[in-house]
Amino acid sequence: MKSKDVPSVEVGKLRIGLFVELDIGWMAHPFPTSSFKISSAKQIETLQSLGLARIRYVPEKSDPAPESPAVAAPTVTAAATASLALAAGDAQTLVRDQQRARRVELLAEQRRSLLVCERRFGEALRQYRKTIELVHTQPRVVAEQCATMVTGFVNEMSMEGESAIRLLSETSGDKAALHPVNVTIVSLLLGRAMGFPEEELVDLGVAAFLHDIGKVMLPDRVRWLEDGFSTAEFKLHQEHVAQGLHLIKGMGLSKGAELAIAQHHEMADGSGYPGRIRNDAMSPAGRLLSLVNRYDSLCNPVRPALAMTPHEALSMIFAQQKSRFDSAALSAFIRMVGVYPPGSVVQLVDDRYALVVSVNSARPLKPRIIVHEPGLAKHDVLILDLEREPNMGIRRSVKPGALGSAEMDFLAPRQRISYFFEAVKQDNPTQESVES
């Protein structure tokens, strides 16, 4: 349907259930998107305060109008009408100014939060590179630095209450650093969700951070597993586990951390390596690390063209590889990241496309998303919290290649998926709070 064919309604006749389209700039209204279904009286009040005489709506996406008895309109004198209109105009101007200021404030807060996460992720990348440089000459020093970093993460997660997994912008850096940092963050969040005590969480985080340290001892050609490996190359690649255990002997790590590193490629069904042990012989941290390591490897393979979306990776593990992983860890992982983990491209029930950018581990079925808004720059769009949007939902996951050029440019799906964590603010401003 072309814009000129979309009917309009007088602002005084707006009702809950109408799907409206605002034909004004983003600074002129406080809503996260310019098209949505009205779900509350507060939204109607806000729309009426915008100073518009009529607002476009889409009948096919709107709920049917409820039947109601006709009510006679009261008689109002012309003078009274003029006086009321003048007062209403002043009030509307004030409300619009307040709403614009609030929107600018929310956008600034949104950008600050992302910058903090990206800065912390960058610090962890630099720590890993430093670890690689010093592991041979100062193993005890790097072990202490790693433990200090992980302990800080654990303490932050404990103090912040609920934590959300946050998708980051496209991060520059080599896979050797990106992968262990990703695995560390997701492992800690999952271990916390499974009730690991603080000491075991620190062991888990250190093991996740150092699980691939043995790859520094391998030739470049076999450092990262590829489908075309010969049997000899695959066996040489597997040596990174033994090489890693050799390197960490000089670090003085805990037995729990060492064991998890030794088991990060073992599988519950005994198909893993190097020991081909089964689930009951693995430590809780080893079972968890094996799962998260596999998930991130599917999302971030050596060749980005072979990458699965986070939704595809999770679906494939559950549908085809369930027997390879601990059932409790897999169930907790799915509960934590939801059906559409951060980084997933989705189509909404109103046919628009969006990128999942954050998932509250306590309420994963209602992620926070960025919705494609034609005519707006991505950095000018408020993140939409589906938990606060009862009439908005996700229809399906889509591959980035299915997007049109406009949606692709706007949503910019990541070739490399990078995660960090952020606190979930209980009073986090959303569309409803902006309107109230």
C-alpha positions in Angstrom: 0.0 0.0 0.0 1.4 3.4 -1.0 1.6 6.1 1.6 -0.9 8.3 -0.4 -3.4 5.5 -0.2 -3.3 5.2 3.6 -6.5 6.6 5.2 -6.3 9.0 8.1 -8.4 9.7 11.2 -9.0 12.8 13.2 -6.9 12.9 16.4 -10.1 13.2 18.5 -11.2 9.8 17.1 -8.1 7.8 17.9 -8.7 4.6 19.8 -6.9 1.6 21.2 -6.3 -1.0 18.4 -5.6 1.4 15.6 -2.3 0.9 13.7 -1.0 4.4 13.1 1.8 5.8 10.9 3.3 9.1 11.9 4.4 11.2 9.0 6.7 13.5 11.0 10.4 13.5 11.9 11.7 11.5 14.9 12.4 14.6 16.9 8.7 15.6 16.7 7.4 12.6 18.6 8.6 10.5 21.5 7.8 7.0 20.2 10.5 4.4 19.5 9.1 3.8 16.0 7.0 5.9 13.7 4.4 3.1 13.1 2.7 1.0 15.8 -0.6 -0.2 17.1 -2.1 2.0 19.8 -2.2 -0.1 23.0 -3.0 2.5 25.8 -4.9 5.7 26.6 -1.5 7.2 27.4 -0.4 6.7 23.8 -3.6 8.4 22.6 -3.0 11.4 24.9 0.6 11.7 23.5 -0.6 11.5 19.9 -3.2 14.2 20.6 -0.5 16.4 22.1 1.5 16.4 18.9 -0.6 19.2 17.3 -1.7 17.0 14.3 -5.2 17.4 13.0 -5.3 13.9 11.4 -3.1 10.8 11.7 -2.7 8.1 9.1 -3.7 4.5 10.0 -3.6 1.1 8.3 -7.0 -0.7 8.5 -5.6 -4.1 7.7 -3.3 -4.0 10.7 -5.8 -2.4 13.0 -8.3 -4.1 15.4 -12.0 -3.7 14.5 -13.7 -0.8 16.1 -15.9 -1.8 19.1 -19.6 -1.0 18.8 -20.7 1.8 21.1 -23.9 3.9 21.5 -23.9 7.3 20.1 -23.5 10.1 22.6 -24.8 13.6 21.9 -22.0 16.2 21.8 -22.4 19.1 24.4 -23.0 22.6 23.2 -20.0 24.9 23.4 -19.9 28.6 22.6 -17.4 29.9 20.0 -15.6 32.0 22.6 -15.2 29.1 24.9 -13.9 26.9 22.1 -11.3 29.6 21.2 -10.2 29.9 24.8 -9.9 26.2 25.2 -8.0 25.8 21.9 -5.4 28.5 23.0 -4.9 26.9 26.4 -4.6 23.4 24.8 -2.1 24.8 22.2 0.2 26.1 25.0 -0.1 22.8 26.9 0.7 20.8 23.7 3.7 22.8 23.0 5.1 22.3 26.5 4.4 18.5 26.3 6.1 18.3 22.9 9.2 20.1 24.2 9.4 17.8 27.2 9.0 14.7 25.1 11.7 15.8 22.6 14.0 16.5 25.5 13.2 13.1 27.0 13.9 11.3 23.7 17.2 13.0 23.3 18.1 12.0 26.9 17.1 8.4 26.2 19.1 8.2 23.0 22.2 9.6 24.8 21.8 7.1 27.6 21.4 4.3 25.1 24.6 5.3 23.4 26.5 5.6 26.7 25.5 2.1 27.7 26.8 0.6 24.5 30.0 2.5 24.6 30.7 1.3 28.2 30.1 -2.3 27.1 32.4 -1.9 24.0 35.1 -0.3 26.1 35.0 -3.1 28.7 35.1 -5.7 25.9 38.1 -4.0 24.3 39.9 -4.1 27.7 39.3 -7.9 27.8 40.7 -8.2 24.3 43.8 -6.4 25.2 44.2 -8.5 28.3 44.1 -11.7 26.2 46.7 -10.3 23.8 48.9 -9.5 26.7 48.4 -13.0 28.0 49.6 -14.5 24.7 52.7 -12.3 24.8 53.7 -13.1 28.4 52.4 -16.7 28.9 55.9 -18.2 28.3 57.9 -15.7 30.3 55.6 -14.6 33.1 52.9 -17.3 33.5 52.2 -16.4 37.2 51.7 -12.7 36.3 49.2 -13.3 33.5 47.3 -15.9 35.6 46.9 -13.3 38.4 45.8 -10.7 35.9 43.2 -13.0 34.3 41.9 -14.0 37.7 41.6 -10.4 38.7 39.6 -9.5 35.5 37.3 -12.5 35.9 36.7 -11.8 39.6 35.7 -8.3 38.7 33.2 -9.6 36.1 31.7 -12.0 38.7 31.4 -9.3 41.4 29.7 -6.9 38.9 27.2 -9.5 37.9 26.5 -10.3 41.6 26.0 -6.6 42.5 23.9 -5.7 39.5 21.1 -8.2 40.1 19.7 -9.2 36.7 22.1 -9.1 33.8 21.4 -8.8 30.0 23.5 -10.2 27.2 24.4 -7.2 25.0 25.3 -7.4 21.3 28.2 -5.1 20.4 29.0 -3.3 17.3 31.2 -4.9 14.7 34.5 -5.4 16.7 37.9 -5.2 15.0 40.3 -7.8 16.1 41.5 -11.4 15.4 39.5 -14.5 16.3 42.2 -15.6 18.7 41.1 -12.8 21.1 37.4 -12.4 20.2 36.5 -16.0 20.7 37.9 -16.5 24.3 36.4 -13.2 25.4 32.9 -14.2 24.0 33.1 -17.6 25.6 34.2 -16.1 29.0 31.2 -13.6 29.1 28.6 -16.1 28.0 30.0 -18.9 30.3 29.9 -16.6 33.3 26.3 -15.6 32.7 25.3 -19.2 32.2 27.2 -20.4 35.2 25.5 -17.7 37.3 22.1 -18.7 35.9 22.8 -22.3 36.9 23.7 -21.3 40.5 27.4 -21.8 40.5 29.0 -20.5 43.7 31.3 -17.5 43.3 34.5 -19.5 43.7 33.4 -22.0 40.9 32.3 -19.0 38.7 35.8 -17.6 38.9 37.4 -21.0 38.0 34.9 -21.3 35.1 35.7 -17.8 33.9 39.5 -18.3 34.0 39.1 -21.6 32.2 36.9 -20.0 29.5 39.4 -17.2 29.0 42.4 -19.5 28.7 40.7 -22.6 27.1 42.4 -22.1 23.7 45.8 -20.9 25.0 47.5 -24.0 23.6 46.8 -22.8 20.1 49.8 -20.4 20.3 51.9 -23.6 20.1 50.4 -24.8 16.9 51.4 -24.0 13.3 49.1 -21.3 11.8 47.6 -23.7 9.2 46.0 -25.9 11.8 45.3 -23.3 14.5 41.6 -23.0 13.6 39.6 -26.1 12.6 38.3 -26.1 9.0 36.2 -28.7 7.1 38.9 -29.5 4.7 41.4 -30.8 7.3 43.1 -34.1 6.6 43.2 -36.7 9.3 46.8 -35.7 10.2 45.9 -32.0 10.3 42.9 -32.7 12.5 45.0 -34.7 15.0 47.6 -31.9 15.1 44.8 -29.4 15.7 43.5 -31.5 18.6 47.0 -31.1 20.2 46.0 -27.6 21.4 44.3 -29.1 24.4 47.5 -30.9 25.6 49.6 -27.9 24.7 47.3 -25.6 26.7 47.5 -27.9 29.8 51.3 -27.8 29.4 51.4 -24.0 29.4 49.1 -23.5 32.3 51.1 -25.8 34.6 53.3 -22.8 35.3 50.4 -20.6 36.1 49.3 -22.2 39.3 45.6 -22.4 38.4 43.1 -24.1 40.5 42.3 -27.8 39.8 38.7 -26.8 38.8 40.0 -24.4 36.1 42.6 -26.9 34.8 39.9 -29.6 34.6 37.5 -27.4 32.6 40.3 -26.5 30.2 41.1 -30.2 29.7 37.5 -31.0 29.0 36.4 -28.1 26.8 36.2 -30.3 23.7 34.8 -33.4 25.5 31.2 -34.3 24.7 28.4 -35.9 26.8 28.1 -38.8 24.4 31.8 -39.6 24.5 32.5 -38.3 20.9 34.8 -35.5 22.0 38.5 -35.3 22.6 41.2 -35.8 23.9 39.8 -38.4 26.4 36.5 -39.3 24.8 35.0 -39.2 28.3 31.2 -39.1 28.8 29.1 -36.6 30.6 29.2 -38.2 34.1 33.0 -38.0 34.0 33.1 -34.3 33.2 33.1 -31.5 35.7 30.1 -29.1 35.8 32.4 -26.3 34.5 33.7 -28.6 31.7 30.1 -29.5 30.6 29.2 -25.9 30.4 32.4 -24.7 28.7 32.0 -27.4 26.0 28.6 -26.1 25.1 29.4 -22.4 25.0 32.6 -23.0 23.1 30.6 -24.9 20.4 27.9 -22.2 20.2 30.4 -19.4 19.6 32.4 -21.4 17.1 29.2 -21.9 15.0 28.5 -18.1 15.2 32.1 -17.1 14.5 33.8 -19.6 12.3 37.1 -19.0 10.6 35.4 -18.0 7.4 32.6 -15.5 8.1 30.7 -16.7 5.0 30.0 -20.0 6.9 28.7 -18.3 10.0 25.3 -19.3 11.4 23.0 -16.7 12.9 22.7 -17.1 16.7 19.2 -18.4 16.2 20.4 -21.0 13.7 23.3 -22.0 15.9 21.1 -22.6 18.9 18.5 -24.4 16.8 21.1 -26.7 15.2 22.6 -27.6 18.6 19.2 -28.4 20.0 17.9 -30.3 17.0 21.0 -32.2 15.8 23.6 -32.2 18.6 21.5 -32.4 21.8 23.1 -35.7 22.8 26.6 -34.2 22.8 25.9 -31.8 25.6 24.8 -31.9 29.2 21.0 -31.6 29.2 20.9 -29.3 32.2 23.4 -26.9 30.8 21.6 -26.9 27.4 18.2 -26.3 29.0 19.7 -23.4 31.1 21.4 -21.9 28.1 18.2 -21.9 26.0 16.3 -20.4 29.0 19.0 -17.7 29.3 19.4 -16.5 25.7 15.8 -17.3 24.5 14.8 -18.4 21.1 16.3 -15.4 19.4 19.8 -14.7 21.0 21.4 -11.3 20.5 22.5 -10.9 16.9 19.5 -12.6 15.5 17.7 -10.9 12.6 13.9 -11.3 12.9 10.7 -10.4 11.2 8.0 -8.9 13.5 4.3 -9.7 13.4 3.7 -6.4 11.6 6.2 -7.6 8.8 9.0 -5.1 9.7 12.5 -6.4 10.3 14.6 -5.9 13.4 17.9 -6.9 15.0 17.9 -8.4 18.5 20.5 -6.4 20.5 19.9 -7.4 24.1 18.3 -10.3 26.1 17.5 -10.2 29.7 18.6 -13.6 31.0 15.6 -13.6 33.5 13.0 -12.8 30.7 14.5 -14.1 27.4 11.3 -14.4 25.4 10.9 -10.6 25.2 14.2 -9.3 23.9 15.2 -5.7 23.1 15.4 -4.9 19.4 16.2 -2.2 16.9 13.5 -2.0 14.3 14.1 -0.8 10.7 12.7 2.7 10.4 12.9 4.0 6.8 14.1 7.6 6.7 15.9 7.5 10.1 19.5 7.0 10.9 20.1 3.9 13.0 21.7 5.9 15.9 18.5 8.0 16.1 16.2 5.0 16.8 15.3 4.1 20.3 15.7 0.4 21.3 12.3 -1.2 21.6 11.7 -3.4 24.7 9.2 -6.1 23.7 8.5 -6.8 27.3 6.7 -3.5 27.4 5.0 -4.0 24.0 2.0 -6.4 24.4 0.9 -6.0 20.8 4.3 -6.5 19.3 6.0 -9.8 18.8 8.5 -11.8 16.7 7.1 -13.9 13.9 10.3 -15.7 12.8 14.1 -15.5 12.4 15.5 -14.6 9.0 18.9 -14.9 7.4 20.6 -11.6 6.8 20.7 -12.5 3.1 16.9 -12.3 2.9 16.9 -8.6 3.8 16.5 -5.9 1.2 19.3 -3.4 0.7 17.6 -0.8 2.9 17.0 -3.2 5.8 20.6 -4.6 5.4 22.2 -1.1 5.5 20.1 -0.1 8.5 20.3 -3.2 10.7 23.9 -4.1 9.7 23.9 -7.7 10.8 27.2 -8.6 12.3 29.7 -10.9 10.5 31.4 -11.4 13.8 29.1 -11.7 16.9 30.6 -10.2 20.1 28.9 -10.1 23.5 29.2 -8.4 26.8 26.9 -8.0 29.8 25.0 -5.0 31.2 22.8 -4.5 34.2 19.1 -4.6 33.7 17.6 -1.4 35.0 14.3 -2.1 36.7 13.1 1.4 35.9 14.6 1.3 32.4 12.7 3.9 30.3 10.5 2.5 27.5 7.9 3.8 25.2 5.2 3.7 27.9 7.3 5.6 30.4 8.2 8.2 27.8 4.5 8.8 27.1 3.3 9.0 30.7 
